[in-house]
Amino acid sequence: MRSRPLAVTAACAAALVVVLGLLVRPHTPALSTDESGDAALLDRARPLFADGVHDRVSVVEIAGESTRFAHFGADDATSYEIGSVSKALNGLLLADMIERGEVSEDTELGALLDLDGAPAASVTLAELAGHRSGLPRLSPRPRDAFGAWAAAMTGRDPYRFDVAALVEQVAAADTSGRGEVSYSNMGAAVLGQALAARAGTDYADLLRARVLDPLDMDATVLPASPAELPTEAIRGTNGKGRSADPWLARAYAPAGGVRSTPGDMALLARSLLFGDPPGAEAMRPRWDDGEGGRVGLGWFVDDHGGTDVTWHNGGTGGFSTMVALDREGGRAVVVLADTATGVEPQALGLLLGEA
């Protein structure tokens, strides 16, 4: 007598599995055909994103007095995760605080955060900003490494640490590679939190007061929870073709937790080219990176056929960004995209006149 209800239940369960599978199955996005902006820039950008995994893309091009936008499935107010471009803003903040006399390039991390004599305590703020601290890219502690791996596999935010946990990670880290350029999310994150500790505030408020507000970047935010995401925030797609959770980054926000819009990134790029933004000295290269490029305070400078390009890229679980500046030529290109596919070649091609 129970065979029929059991069979019905099993059939319903099987149908539910199929439906859920269809809803969450990976897919390969294609570049949006919903276009707006400058027609000529759209024509130049479109073929650059025709192949590969792309969906919504925004391009900002600045040349002298001209600022042009090209949007595919987006507009000037669309809110993207900008990933490690956050580090470039972090560099501007450090340089501004140096100019104000609040810290110096040689201020040691242990003077601002309680590291209890750990190797990283003697690392300087300039070493952190220039990726020369010796700190690893991410925490090597097994529980942290496993958590980051699991998050990457499931499309979740891997940076679920508060400031106390970040300080513990730094205190436990080896700095044996100190003095050589080695990219470190941990170093950038603890730099930002150290600056906030020096100012007696939290990082989001400090960046807002010192960098974002002076540049009128009102739509650029560091959301602390999903409830604080802007109305215009879009959801990204990870490398497996699945929707990715927002990266809030928490204590790691200085390294990759900022969201911005094409409109705000245009304000930033134009100010960096022609204005007097807070902390502009951060863009001056100070050290060789060991691979033919140079490093400033949170910024990189590479030579491309005689053109110095000042840049930073960014990538999260579902977004990619590139900011590229030809400061001498008064030109800039910013690309923002809602997939995890890198956009560096496209930005450089547009900046250097190769596209």
C-alpha positions in Angstrom: 0.0 0.0 0.0 2.9 2.4 0.6 4.6 1.7 -2.7 2.6 4.3 -4.7 3.3 7.3 -2.2 6.9 6.3 -2.1 7.1 6.2 -5.9 5.4 9.6 -6.2 7.8 11.0 -3.6 10.8 9.6 -5.4 9.6 11.0 -8.7 9.0 14.4 -7.2 12.5 14.3 -5.6 14.0 13.3 -9.0 12.2 16.1 -10.7 13.4 18.6 -8.1 17.0 17.5 -8.6 16.6 18.0 -12.4 15.1 21.5 -11.9 17.8 22.5 -9.5 20.5 21.1 -11.8 19.1 23.2 -14.6 19.1 26.3 -12.4 22.6 26.0 -11.1 24.4 24.3 -14.0 27.4 26.1 -15.4 26.8 28.3 -18.5 29.1 30.2 -20.8 28.1 33.9 -20.9 28.3 35.8 -24.1 29.0 39.5 -24.5 25.7 41.4 -24.0 24.1 42.9 -27.1 22.5 45.6 -25.0 24.9 48.4 -26.0 25.1 52.1 -25.1 27.7 54.9 -25.1 30.1 56.2 -27.7 29.5 54.5 -31.1 33.2 54.6 -32.2 34.4 53.2 -28.9 31.7 50.5 -29.0 33.0 49.5 -32.4 36.6 49.3 -31.2 35.7 47.4 -28.0 33.2 44.9 -29.3 35.6 42.6 -31.2 38.0 42.5 -28.2 35.4 40.8 -26.1 33.8 38.7 -28.8 35.7 35.6 -27.7 36.1 34.2 -24.2 33.7 34.4 -21.3 32.3 37.9 -21.2 28.9 39.3 -20.4 28.4 42.8 -19.0 31.4 45.0 -19.8 32.1 48.7 -19.4 34.9 50.6 -21.0 36.1 54.1 -20.1 38.5 55.9 -22.4 40.0 59.3 -21.5 42.1 61.2 -24.0 42.8 64.8 -23.1 39.5 66.7 -22.6 37.5 63.8 -23.9 35.9 61.1 -21.7 34.0 58.3 -23.6 32.1 55.3 -22.3 31.1 52.0 -24.0 28.7 49.7 -22.2 27.6 46.2 -23.0 24.7 45.3 -20.7 25.5 48.1 -18.3 25.6 51.9 -17.8 27.6 54.6 -16.1 26.1 53.7 -12.7 26.5 49.9 -12.8 28.3 48.8 -9.6 31.1 46.3 -10.2 33.6 44.7 -7.8 37.0 46.2 -8.7 39.0 43.6 -6.8 42.7 44.5 -6.4 42.3 47.9 -7.9 41.4 48.5 -4.2 45.1 48.2 -3.5 45.8 51.2 -5.8 43.3 53.3 -3.7 45.1 51.9 -0.6 48.3 53.3 -2.0 46.8 56.7 -2.5 45.6 56.6 1.1 49.1 55.8 2.4 50.8 58.5 0.4 48.2 61.0 1.6 48.8 60.1 5.2 52.6 60.4 4.6 52.0 63.9 3.2 50.0 64.8 6.3 52.8 63.6 8.5 50.7 61.0 10.2 53.0 58.1 9.2 56.2 57.7 7.1 57.3 55.2 4.6 59.5 53.8 7.3 56.9 53.5 10.0 56.9 49.9 11.2 53.8 47.8 11.3 54.4 46.8 14.9 54.1 50.5 15.9 50.5 50.5 14.7 49.2 47.0 15.4 50.0 44.6 18.3 52.2 41.9 16.7 54.0 41.0 19.9 57.5 40.8 18.3 56.4 38.7 15.3 58.7 38.9 12.2 56.3 41.2 10.5 56.4 43.7 13.3 59.5 45.4 11.8 58.1 45.5 8.2 57.6 49.1 7.0 54.5 50.6 5.5 56.3 51.2 2.2 57.4 47.6 2.1 53.7 46.5 2.5 52.5 48.9 -0.2 55.3 47.8 -2.6 54.8 44.1 -2.0 58.3 43.8 -0.5 57.3 42.8 3.0 58.0 39.0 2.6 54.4 38.3 3.7 52.8 35.5 1.7 50.0 36.2 -0.8 47.5 34.5 1.5 47.5 33.0 5.0 49.3 29.6 4.8 47.7 28.3 8.0 46.0 25.0 7.1 42.5 26.1 8.3 42.7 29.4 6.4 44.0 27.8 3.2 41.4 25.1 3.3 38.6 27.7 3.9 39.9 29.7 0.9 40.0 26.7 -1.3 36.5 25.6 -0.3 35.1 29.1 -0.9 36.7 29.2 -4.4 35.1 25.8 -5.2 31.7 27.0 -4.2 31.7 30.6 -5.4 31.7 32.1 -1.9 33.7 35.0 -0.5 37.1 33.5 0.6 38.0 36.5 2.8 35.7 35.9 5.8 38.1 37.2 8.5 37.8 40.1 10.9 40.7 42.4 11.8 41.7 40.3 14.8 42.0 37.2 12.7 44.0 39.1 10.0 46.5 40.3 12.7 46.8 36.7 13.9 47.6 35.6 10.4 50.2 38.2 9.9 51.8 37.5 13.3 52.1 33.8 12.3 53.5 34.5 8.9 57.1 34.1 7.7 58.8 37.1 6.1 61.9 35.4 4.8 61.4 36.8 1.3 61.5 40.4 2.6 63.0 42.9 0.2 62.0 41.2 -3.0 58.7 42.0 -4.8 56.2 39.3 -4.2 52.5 40.1 -4.5 50.7 39.8 -1.2 47.0 40.3 -0.5 47.7 39.8 3.2 50.3 42.7 3.1 47.9 45.1 1.4 45.1 44.2 3.8 47.1 44.7 6.9 48.5 47.9 5.5 45.0 49.4 5.2 44.0 48.2 8.7 47.2 49.6 10.2 46.4 53.0 8.6 42.9 52.8 10.0 44.3 52.0 13.5 46.6 55.1 13.2 43.7 57.3 12.3 41.5 55.8 15.1 38.7 54.8 12.7 37.7 51.9 10.5 39.1 51.5 7.1 35.9 52.2 5.1 35.4 55.5 6.8 39.1 56.5 6.4 39.2 55.7 2.7 35.9 57.6 2.3 37.2 60.7 4.1 40.7 60.9 2.6 40.3 59.6 -1.0 36.8 59.0 -2.2 35.0 62.1 -1.0 37.7 64.5 -2.2 37.3 62.9 -5.7 33.5 63.0 -5.5 33.4 59.2 -5.9 30.1 58.9 -4.2 29.1 55.6 -5.8 32.3 53.8 -4.7 31.7 51.8 -1.6 33.1 49.1 0.7 29.9 47.2 1.7 30.3 45.4 5.1 27.3 43.1 4.5 25.1 42.0 1.6 22.4 44.4 2.9 24.8 47.3 2.2 25.3 46.4 -1.5 24.2 49.3 -3.8 21.0 49.1 -5.7 23.0 49.1 -8.9 25.2 46.2 -7.8 25.3 43.3 -10.3 26.3 39.7 -9.6 29.4 38.2 -11.2 30.1 34.9 -12.8 33.0 32.7 -11.7 35.4 30.7 -13.9 33.1 27.7 -13.8 30.2 29.6 -15.3 28.3 29.9 -12.0 27.0 32.9 -10.2 29.5 34.1 -7.6 28.7 35.5 -4.2 29.8 39.1 -3.6 33.3 39.5 -2.2 32.9 41.8 0.8 36.5 40.9 2.0 35.9 42.2 5.5 39.4 42.8 7.0 40.9 42.2 3.6 38.8 45.0 2.1 41.9 47.2 1.5 43.2 44.5 -0.7 40.0 43.8 -2.7 36.7 44.8 -1.2 35.8 48.0 -3.1 32.9 48.3 -5.5 32.8 51.1 -8.0 31.1 52.3 -11.2 32.3 53.4 -14.6 31.3 57.0 -13.8 33.4 57.0 -10.6 36.3 55.3 -12.2 36.3 58.0 -14.9 36.5 60.6 -12.1 39.5 58.7 -10.6 41.3 58.3 -13.8 40.9 61.9 -14.9 42.1 63.2 -11.6 45.1 60.9 -11.7 46.0 62.2 -15.1 45.2 65.9 -14.8 44.3 66.8 -11.2 45.9 66.8 -7.8 44.3 63.8 -6.1 45.1 62.8 -2.6 48.2 60.7 -2.5 49.2 61.0 -6.2 52.9 60.5 -5.1 51.9 56.8 -4.7 52.1 56.4 -8.5 55.9 57.3 -8.6 57.8 54.0 -9.1 60.4 53.3 -6.4 61.5 49.7 -6.9 62.2 47.2 -9.7 59.8 44.3 -9.6 62.5 41.8 -10.8 60.6 41.2 -14.1 61.3 44.4 -16.0 58.6 46.5 -14.3 58.6 49.0 -11.4 56.5 49.3 -8.3 55.2 52.4 -6.4 53.0 52.5 -3.4 50.2 50.2 -4.5 50.8 50.9 -8.3 52.8 49.2 -11.0 54.6 50.9 -14.0 55.6 49.0 -17.1 57.2 50.1 -20.3 55.2 49.2 -23.4 57.3 50.1 -26.5 58.5 53.4 -25.0 55.2 54.2 -23.2 55.2 54.1 -19.5 51.9 52.6 -18.4 50.9 53.1 -14.7 48.3 50.4 -13.8 46.6 48.0 -11.5 44.3 45.2 -12.3 41.7 43.4 -10.2 39.9 40.1 -10.1 37.4 38.6 -7.7 35.3 35.4 -7.8 33.1 37.0 -10.5 34.6 40.2 -11.7 37.7 41.6 -13.6 39.0 45.1 -13.8 41.9 46.9 -15.4 43.0 50.6 -14.9 45.8 51.7 -17.3 47.2 55.2 -17.5 49.5 56.8 -19.9 50.3 59.8 -17.7 52.7 61.4 -20.1 50.3 61.2 -23.0 47.2 62.2 -20.9 45.3 59.0 -21.7 43.6 56.3 -19.7 41.5 53.2 -20.2 39.4 51.5 -17.5 37.7 48.2 -18.2 35.1 46.7 -15.8 33.6 43.3 -16.4 31.2 40.9 -14.5 33.1 37.7 -15.2 36.3 36.3 -13.8 38.0 36.4 -17.2 40.9 38.9 -17.2 40.6 42.1 -19.2 44.2 43.3 -19.2 44.9 42.7 -22.9 41.8 44.6 -24.0 42.6 47.6 -21.8 46.2 47.8 -22.9 45.2 47.4 -26.6 42.8 50.3 -26.4 45.2 52.5 -24.4 48.2 51.8 -26.8 46.2 52.3 -30.0 46.4 48.6 -30.9 42.7 48.3 -31.0 
